[in-house]
Amino acid sequence: MGLWLHRLAAACVLAFEALACLASVILLMLLSAAPLFRDALPVWPAPWVWASLFIGACVLAVAASWVKGIFDRRLPARIGGEPRHAHISGWTFIWIVMVASVIIALATWAGESDDNRAVINTDWGVGIMIALAVAFVAAALVPTVSIADHAAGFINFLGRFVRPFGRLLSIIDSILVFAIAGGAGATQPSLFIRYVMLLGTLGSCAAMGYWLEPPWGLVPLAWGFLVAIAISRRWAWIETDRELAMLNRRFVGSHLRIGFAQDIRDEALLSFASLLILVPLALRQAQIAALGAGFDLFATDMAGARDLNTWIGFFGAELAKAAPFVDWAEVYNVGGADEGLVRSPIAHHFVFATRILVDLVFLAALLQALSISARNASQRGLFYEGQLDRLDPFLEPREFRKLMRRGEKGLLEPDPERVAAFPAYDPIRLSELAGDDDRSRVFRSAVNAVRVQQGGSNVTEFHTELARRIHLPERDKTAILEVVNAIRAVGSTRDIVLLDQLRRELNHVPRLIEVRTELVRLICEAPDSVEKTAALAGAVEHDRDSLGPVRFAALTGLAEAAQRGDREAAVVLQRAVSSPSLSKAEQRSVRQLLARIDRGAPLARAAAAAPISPPVASAQTSQEAVAAPAEAEAAPELEARRETTDAVFEEEPAALASPPAVQQGVASHAAISAPPLRRRSRTQTTMEWVALVAFALVGAGWIYFWQNSGAFGG
């Protein structure tokens, strides 16, 4: 019972963001359908109470996503902490303020009187022509004459004053991307869950924006606008990561701000599509509130203001004027059917804001989607022409699945003709994909078929690449671990001398504890030899590694070799019992290992070696390296390898007196013997069923509203 409770608690901790977001969506849906059970309530709360309950439900999801962002090191845990988001410069802030000021000044001038709106003075036209000419000339000459280099001192001086404003925008942008977009379900790995949370959130905003009394109905509508902006910003971040990944040919690392766990292009476009109903609802709320306050906004009575069709038609007419060609209606003097609604200066400002929304949001989103489709097509064409040897993470699953066909038994299997025609793919990336247990069986089958077609993996090439990445001036841990995982996926062939040399070069570099530990484990997984025993012995004796987890990995490898009959390894273990280079806890561990060898007991549970998961995909689980079937059969000695380090260091806490990075590395390697996680857990499946039922209930409520609109009339 205790074990089951522990597993349940662990599952809840791992999925706390999803559970909180799901609870938030359910609450929002119940709030949006409140008029349906109005008669069942003992008292009908005031409008501000409904708005407060709505905000509370949203805060629940945002807070959970914020905490998850802190745990994943995407958001700082305190003010001024790491990571310090500064991707927006202070000069960008200045440009934004300048452009916004010009737009506001133009709108204010045009709205002062009917005379200003009637005609644009010729002098203004001349001034605008001169200003545009100056702007184009400056844009052409500034890079050529290197004005920025000549005025670097002055620019740096001014940068000190504007930098805080850029940092402020960066902080706001990161909160939108990780907290608000995450609260709307953008971070969930399941496509179904993402759609349920997103549509449930936006649908609830629209429903409450309809029946909640003005001006309180503007609160959920404003949240819907904010969610759409947050989703679009996260989409922009992901697309930026795609470009960077293809430029430096690395799909993990610190250069990626989000990674490729989700492709939310469809969700971003759906968020923009929701504005087609949110904007008319906002106009309706504003007009009803203005009439109630005796304010002159749009020229309509209360009955016309409450009719949603009035505002859908009005906004649709404005869309027709602005898209797809801006101001085509004014050029051909085509008027709208609802122009009589716009009379006051404030109403003109509303119309101007809708035009800005269309130009900067709708058209920009469509153009970005089209440009992404064109870029994908271009990348695919370059790949099949042989000019690229890898695809970005979003195109890889689609192209590899094209290599599969239905077999005689109805199962998907690789098509030999398609595999033979598939262009040469990066071997390191292929080994990485083959060892990714989070991928589907069909995908990995296609990858392994391509690996076999290309003649397998070149282990010598992998070792050379490993040495190159370690010898770089700025070592990237995740990039190094990529090659380590690729070497492990190939089989048991190892360059012992090179691996030992690289381990010694990285000695006294505590931040690379995972790399050093994995180098030793690569040596342990090699067939028994004199070179292997000497390398492992060096890690605990004359070339002693400075970190306990690395030394323990070497000791375990020696014990396994001794159990298989390696006498030299047994001699090294005997010396290690009283070796002054080892701690007392490590000496006791050696004695325990020798005792197990004497009893013939296994040293560890049978488990395949697992690669280190790069710390860039926030909700990702550890991945197991799965070699191709033929290679797995040729390497049976890879099984029964690792033993957790908990048993070694729990007896002697003093042995852990090391930097926090070292302790973190120990913890990251402590669960190797645990059974592998299934690709879809029961918790995730249950959550999806709960979400489906809740979504179906709310959908039924909305259908009821469609057929009985008078239920919301009060």
Secondary structure, DSSP 8 states (H G I E B T S, - for coil): -HHHHHHHHHHHHHTHHHHHHHHHHHHHHHHHTGGGGGGGSSS---HHHHHHHHHHHHHHHHHHHHHHHHHTTSS-SSTT-SS----S-HHHHHHHHHHHHHHHHHHHHHTS-HHHHH---HHHHHHHHHHHHHHHHHHHHHHHHTHHHHTHHHHHHHHHHHHHHHHHHHHHHHHIIIIIHHHTTTT-S-HHHHHHHHHHHHHHHHHHHHHS-TTTTHHHHHHHHHHHHHHHHHHHHHHHHHHHHHHHT-SSSTT-SS-SS---HHHHHHHHHHHHHHHHHHHHHHHHHHHHTT---BS--HHHHH-HHHHHHHHHHHHHHHSSSTTHHHHTT---TTGGGB-SHHHHHHHHHHHHHIIIIIHHHHHHHHHHHHHHHHHHHHHHTTS-S---TTTHHHHHHTTEEE-TTS-EEE-HHHHHHS----HHHHHHHHT-TTS-HHHHHHHHHHHHHTTS--HHHHHHHHHHHHTSSS--HHHHHHHHHHHHHH-S---HHHHHHHHHHTTT-GGGHHHHHHHHHHHHTS---HHHHHHHHHHHTTT--SSHHHHHHHHHHHHHHHHTT-HHHHHHHHHHTT-TTS-HHHHHHHHHHHHHHHHT--SS----------TTSTT---------HHHHHT-GGGSS----SHHHHSS-GGGG-S-HHHHHHHHHTTTTTS----SS-HHHHHHHHHHHHHHHHHHHHHHHHHH-GGGG--
